[in-house]
Amino acid sequence: MNYQLLSAVAFTTLLAVSGAVGTALVDRGGGMIYDTVLNITWLQDANYAQTSGYNTDGRMTWDTYGLCDQAMLPLRLQPVSG
């Protein structure tokens, strides 16, 4: 048997066996998909940075931000007890 045929058979066997291992994906609505195996939530839109109003570098555009260039901080900090 030549090496290429043996590699192809091994790859196909590995692919068939690995198909049995799966994950449960739960649609949470609003474009969110929950992965029960990894315990994380994925975005349904894989191209979210392009379609959400962000630039290609991932930063928000001025139009999306609302043309506000001043930080909005509280005037006075209050301590939290407990």
Backbone as JSON, one array per atom type, in Angstrom:
{
  "sequence": "MNYQLLSAVAFTTLLAVSGAVGTALVDRGGGMIYDTVLNITWLQDANYAQTSGYNTDGRMTWDTYGLCDQAMLPLRLQPVSG",
  "N": [[0.84, -1.18, 0.0], [0.5, 2.19, -0.78], [1.78, 5.25, 0.61], [0.11, 7.56, 0.39], [-2.48, 6.53, -0.02], [-2.87, 5.14, 2.37], [-2.75, 7.28, 4.16], [-5.02, 8.72, 3.36], [-7.08, 6.9, 3.98], [-6.74, 6.72, 6.76], [-7.27, 9.38, 7.5], [-9.95, 9.65, 6.67], [-11.17, 7.76, 8.34], [-10.62, 8.9, 10.85], [-12.07, 11.26, 10.59], [-14.68, 10.26, 10.42], [-15.01, 9.11, 12.95], [-14.66, 11.3, 14.64], [-16.92, 12.74, 14.13], [-18.88, 11.85, 15.83], [-18.53, 13.09, 18.22], [-20.02, 15.82, 19.57], [-21.6, 19.03, 19.96], [-23.94, 20.82, 21.91], [-25.9, 23.32, 20.75], [-27.61, 26.16, 21.65], [-30.16, 28.27, 20.74], [-30.45, 31.48, 21.76], [-31.81, 33.66, 20.98], [-32.01, 36.97, 19.56], [-29.68, 36.98, 18.1], [-27.8, 35.48, 19.47], [-26.0, 32.56, 20.29], [-25.76, 29.81, 22.37], [-23.21, 27.75, 23.61], [-23.16, 24.68, 25.01], [-21.15, 22.94, 25.75], [-18.65, 24.31, 25.8], [-19.45, 26.34, 27.42], [-19.98, 28.99, 26.69], [-21.16, 31.96, 24.99], [-21.9, 32.56, 21.66], [-21.79, 34.86, 18.91], [-24.31, 35.03, 16.47], [-24.0, 36.28, 14.06], [-21.28, 36.14, 12.23], [-19.81, 38.1, 11.11], [-19.93, 40.43, 12.6], [-18.53, 42.77, 13.28], [-18.42, 44.14, 10.92], [-21.08, 44.63, 10.29], [-22.29, 46.0, 12.36], [-21.92, 48.7, 12.69], [-19.43, 49.33, 13.44], [-16.02, 50.13, 12.65], [-13.7, 48.62, 10.29], [-11.49, 48.05, 11.79], [-12.52, 47.45, 14.21], [-13.24, 49.49, 15.88], [-15.61, 51.87, 17.11], [-17.69, 53.9, 15.04], [-18.11, 57.47, 14.48], [-20.71, 58.1, 13.78], [-22.22, 56.0, 14.83], [-21.65, 56.26, 17.53], [-22.83, 58.63, 18.19], [-21.79, 61.16, 17.91], [-20.59, 62.21, 20.21], [-18.05, 63.52, 22.12], [-17.14, 63.72, 24.68], [-16.34, 62.4, 27.84], [-18.61, 60.78, 30.0], [-18.79, 60.99, 33.18], [-19.63, 60.2, 36.59], [-20.61, 62.87, 38.79], [-19.99, 62.8, 41.48], [-18.51, 60.44, 43.55], [-19.89, 57.79, 45.35], [-19.4, 55.91, 48.26], [-19.65, 52.34, 48.5], [-21.22, 50.3, 50.76], [-20.59, 47.21, 52.38]],
  "CA": [[0.0, 0.0, 0.0], [1.33, 3.37, -0.79], [1.62, 6.17, 1.74], [-1.02, 8.47, 0.17], [-3.72, 5.8, 0.2], [-2.94, 4.88, 3.8], [-3.07, 8.55, 4.8], [-6.41, 9.04, 3.04], [-7.94, 6.01, 4.77], [-6.63, 7.13, 8.17], [-7.96, 10.66, 7.64], [-11.39, 9.4, 6.56], [-11.58, 7.08, 9.56], [-10.58, 9.89, 11.92], [-13.18, 12.17, 10.36], [-15.93, 9.56, 10.74], [-15.08, 8.91, 14.4], [-14.78, 12.59, 15.3], [-18.27, 13.24, 13.93], [-19.73, 11.42, 16.93], [-18.38, 14.07, 19.28], [-20.76, 16.99, 19.13], [-21.9, 20.03, 20.96], [-25.32, 21.28, 21.87], [-25.99, 24.75, 20.57], [-28.94, 26.63, 22.03], [-30.45, 29.6, 20.21], [-30.99, 32.33, 22.82], [-32.51, 34.78, 20.37], [-31.26, 38.21, 19.47], [-28.39, 36.76, 17.47], [-26.89, 34.82, 20.39], [-26.01, 31.11, 20.31], [-25.05, 29.33, 23.56], [-22.52, 26.47, 23.47], [-23.24, 24.05, 26.32], [-19.9, 22.24, 26.05], [-17.64, 25.3, 26.16], [-20.07, 27.25, 28.37], [-19.82, 30.36, 26.19], [-22.17, 32.42, 24.05], [-21.35, 33.01, 20.4], [-22.64, 35.71, 18.08], [-24.78, 34.34, 15.29], [-23.44, 37.0, 12.92], [-19.83, 36.0, 12.3], [-19.23, 39.31, 10.56], [-20.59, 41.47, 13.4], [-17.77, 44.02, 13.25], [-18.73, 44.82, 9.66], [-22.51, 44.95, 10.16], [-22.83, 46.61, 13.57], [-21.61, 50.11, 12.77], [-18.03, 49.48, 13.81], [-15.09, 50.15, 11.53], [-13.04, 47.34, 10.04], [-10.51, 47.8, 12.84], [-13.23, 47.1, 15.43], [-13.59, 50.68, 16.65], [-16.92, 52.44, 16.81], [-17.66, 55.1, 14.21], [-18.75, 58.65, 15.09], [-22.15, 58.02, 13.54], [-22.8, 55.05, 15.79], [-21.44, 56.77, 18.88], [-23.71, 59.76, 18.4], [-21.01, 62.39, 17.83], [-20.27, 62.7, 21.55], [-16.61, 63.37, 22.33], [-16.81, 63.96, 26.08], [-16.63, 61.29, 28.73], [-19.7, 61.07, 30.94], [-18.48, 60.4, 34.46], [-20.47, 60.73, 37.66], [-20.06, 64.07, 39.42], [-19.51, 62.51, 42.83], [-18.48, 59.01, 43.83], [-20.43, 57.43, 46.64], [-18.87, 54.6, 48.68], [-20.6, 51.24, 48.62], [-20.97, 49.56, 51.99], [-20.95, 45.81, 52.36]],
  "C": [[0.88, 1.24, 0.0], [0.93, 4.32, 0.34], [0.4, 7.07, 1.59], [-2.36, 7.77, 0.43], [-3.92, 5.52, 1.68], [-3.31, 6.15, 4.56], [-4.53, 8.93, 4.55], [-7.38, 8.18, 3.84], [-7.91, 6.4, 6.24], [-7.38, 8.44, 8.42], [-9.48, 10.47, 7.59], [-11.92, 8.71, 7.8], [-11.62, 8.05, 10.73], [-11.75, 10.87, 11.8], [-14.51, 11.53, 10.73], [-16.09, 9.39, 12.24], [-15.29, 10.24, 15.11], [-16.16, 13.2, 15.1], [-19.21, 12.88, 15.06], [-19.65, 12.39, 18.1], [-19.05, 15.35, 18.81], [-20.96, 17.95, 20.28], [-23.37, 20.41, 20.83], [-25.31, 22.8, 21.8], [-27.43, 25.17, 20.81], [-29.1, 28.05, 21.5], [-31.12, 30.42, 21.3], [-31.75, 33.52, 22.27], [-31.64, 36.03, 20.35], [-29.88, 38.04, 18.87], [-27.36, 36.09, 18.37], [-27.09, 33.3, 20.35], [-25.17, 30.64, 21.5], [-24.48, 27.94, 23.3], [-22.46, 25.82, 24.83], [-21.96, 23.32, 26.7], [-18.83, 23.22, 26.52], [-18.13, 26.32, 27.18], [-19.83, 28.72, 27.98], [-20.97, 30.69, 25.24], [-21.49, 33.01, 22.83], [-22.31, 34.0, 19.76], [-23.05, 34.94, 16.84], [-24.23, 34.98, 14.03], [-21.92, 36.98, 13.03], [-19.11, 37.24, 11.8], [-19.77, 40.53, 11.29], [-19.85, 42.8, 13.35], [-18.06, 44.81, 11.98], [-20.17, 45.33, 9.62], [-23.07, 45.72, 11.35], [-22.57, 48.1, 13.68], [-20.2, 50.37, 13.23], [-17.18, 49.52, 12.55], [-14.47, 48.78, 11.35], [-11.99, 47.03, 11.09], [-11.18, 47.49, 14.18], [-13.63, 48.29, 16.28], [-14.93, 51.25, 16.2], [-16.77, 53.71, 15.96], [-18.35, 56.25, 14.94], [-20.25, 58.61, 14.9], [-22.84, 57.11, 14.54], [-22.72, 55.59, 17.2], [-22.33, 57.96, 19.19], [-22.99, 61.09, 18.47], [-20.71, 63.01, 19.2], [-18.79, 62.46, 21.8], [-16.2, 63.63, 23.77], [-17.19, 62.74, 26.91], [-17.71, 61.7, 29.72], [-19.44, 60.32, 32.23], [-19.41, 60.95, 35.52], [-19.79, 61.94, 38.33], [-19.43, 63.76, 40.77], [-19.58, 61.0, 43.04], [-19.02, 58.76, 45.23], [-19.9, 56.06, 47.03], [-19.99, 53.57, 48.8], [-20.25, 50.46, 49.87], [-21.39, 48.11, 51.81], [-20.22, 45.08, 51.36]]
}
